[in-house]
Structure formats: C-alpha cells, structure tokens
C-alpha cells in the first residue's frame, strides 16, 4: 500500500493519509507532519526561553523541545514537569522555523524567529490538549488557535487570503491542510510570501521549487482540476461495461478505493449517507476498485493458470463482499482487478487511495481528494450551480 504526500519535501504540510499512512499526535496535530529542512541557511543562533503551566500534566512528565527535519527530529532541549504541571526550558534556534513541544502524547506547535521569551498556559484532559494560551509569540498563539479550532476547507482558504501579507510561518504551516491540486492559487500565494519573508532560506526555496514542479505536472495531467474528466469504461462484478460518461448530466464523485484499504472503508459510511441525501437531486458515484493482482503478483502464476484463476476469484470476491458489507448501493462499481497495475491508475495518476475527483454536470473535474463535510459542501455547491 502506498502513501501520497502533497509537496513532500520541506513543506510545513499535512500528509494526505491513504492506505499505509500514519497519523501522529493528538487532535491538534492530527495527520500533521512538518518538514522543515536540516540544511537551512543558518544565522547566529538566538536563545528562546519557555515557561509553561499545563493543567492536568502529571509530575515528572518528560518535555521535549525540538525542530522537525525531513527525515528526523532535532532535539533542542528537554525538561520535566513538577507537581503543578509547570516546566521551564531554554534552547537556541538558528533560523525562523516551525518548532514543537512534545508534552506527553500532545504537541504544542511554535512558530519562532529566535529571541522570544514565551509563557504558555494550557490544559490536558484525558491525554489530549484541550486549550493553550501562548504569550511572547503572536504567530505561535495564532497557529495553535487555528489548529485547535480544526480550521480547513473554505474557511482556511478565506483565512489565508485575509493574511496573505502577514504571519508567513503560520500560513506556511497551515497551507498543507489544503489539497494542492484543488488549491494551487493558495499554494502559490504562500510560496511567494515565504520567499519574500526569507529569501535566503533553503527551506523556502525548496518549497517553492516543489510547488512549481507540482503545478507543471498538473498542467500535463489529463485529470487536472478544470479539465474534462477522461473517459473510463470498465466492467462491473457481473461483467457489464459501465462508462463514466453515462453519468454525464449529474454531479459525480469518481472514487478510487479497494476492499483492503482501511481509510477507504472508514470513509464509506459518510459517502453512503451523502448518496442517500443527494442522489435524487442529481448526485451519483462511480467507484473504481483497485482490488486484484498487480503485474508482479500475476507473473508468479504464469505457469499455473488454474492457481491464477483461483487467486483472481478470491480478489473479486473480496471486492464484491466489501460492496455488500459497506452497503455501497449505487450501481456503478467497476474494476480491472489489476490492483496498482490498473491502466486507470496510470491514466489518473493515482498512487494512493482513497482518491476522489468531483465532477460537475458537464463532466469537468472541479475538486479532488475532498472528504466528509468539505466534500458534502462542494457537492451541494455543484448541484445548485446554474
């Protein structure tokens, strides 16, 4: 199973969690991975002093102050909490960057430039950070406030547009909560802002390069936002060929999934509920399964066609059983039963699942990789579009 990353290097971004993905930390850092480069242009290290009182933090809890790098974490200082949940630590930072405090199983993220004296008050309930107030670093307070409020989707887009001329580190961190393919304008905006703020920082230049490379690939990809969705004609479990174009005139969720994909199966109940709510208004789903055997696996059975058939039958049964178990009631279920070797995977550039494309009534791709409330909001938007 594979994991797709949005702008994988040096971006303060969230991973798009697919099969094989691992989320880390508590709610404030759910699915969050900060990649901030270990070879940044350095200046004279500046001291940072941190005092904190965290209600609910047990005595003797180890606290770690660290900087994240692409492949590791750099420990800058450690401390231990007293019986009141208080601790103090001092460290040095060599460049404006995203840092964090590891407090038990929770993270307190900090946007630091160096020279700060910081006071933190917070509360942990049942090992989860519920509130935090940070004095001495306005960007850190703003960043944690937005993480605790779980800002995302259209709300986050509006927020970034309102702050395009300030708080570059906060915006650099939060931009990863947006899908790059659907929100390239916001990525370009943050790229320009971070380059202007820190023109000699190699993290910023690498971030910019990856955004530009990603944008160039999008232009050459047939399944890009704003383009007509390529045709798909595949067979359902009964051998009947179903064309994606047969759903034209409806708002269509093109959903790539598989029976073995845990995140896909976890998402299915909300997709079913959405289908029930909006199908009569013109919403439909075209599901493409990546069950089956890939080229490498099939090669092992070249000399034993009977075993190959048995294996393919098993794969098909898993697909059909998952459709029944998850009550995926729409009729458009298709598959090549070729796993990651499916031609359609190459055609759409899909290398992780779940992966979705939301099409308008004219078959134009309008959004990609949305889930939950964000997906439902866009479905309603397209259904009501004139």
LINZI-V525961 format. One line per field, one symbol per residue. phi: phi as a letter, one per 30 degrees, with the letter a starting at -180 (. if undefined). psi: psi as a letter, one per 40 degrees, with the letter a starting at -180 (. if undefined). A space follows every 10 residues. Layout:
# LINZI-V525961
phi: ???
psi: ???
This chain:
# LINZI-V525961
phi: .cbccdhdci cdbddddbej dbdbidedbe icbccbiccd ecbdecdbcb cbbcdjdddi ddcbcbcdbe babcdcabab dcdcicabbb bbccaeacba ccciccccdb cccjjdcccb babcbhibdc aabccjaddd dddddddddh dahdddeddd ddcdcbhddd ddddeddcdd dcbdeddddd eddddddbdc ddddddeddd dddddddddc cdccejcdde dbbbcdecid dbceddcejc dbcdccaadd cedddddeed dddddddcdd cjcbbbcccc djcdeddddd cecbdddddd dddddddddd ddeddchddd ddcbadhbhd deeddddcid babdbbbccd dcicdcbbhd bhdddddddd dddcdc
psi: iihhihgdhe hgiiihhahe ihiiaadefh fhhhhfhefi hiahhiihhh hihhhehiie hhhhhihiid eahhhdiiih iaeeeiihih aiheihihii hhgbeihhih hieieihhhh hihhhfehhd ihhhiegddd ddddddddef hiaddddddd ddfeeigddd dddddeeihd defddddddd dddddddgde hddddddddd ddddddddde hdfiheihhi ihhiiideeh hhhdeeeiei hhhhhhaide hddddddddd dddddddede efhihhhhhf iahiddddde edegdddddd dddddddddd dddddefgei eghiiefebe ehdddddefh eiiihihhia eeehhdiifi ibdddddddd dddei.
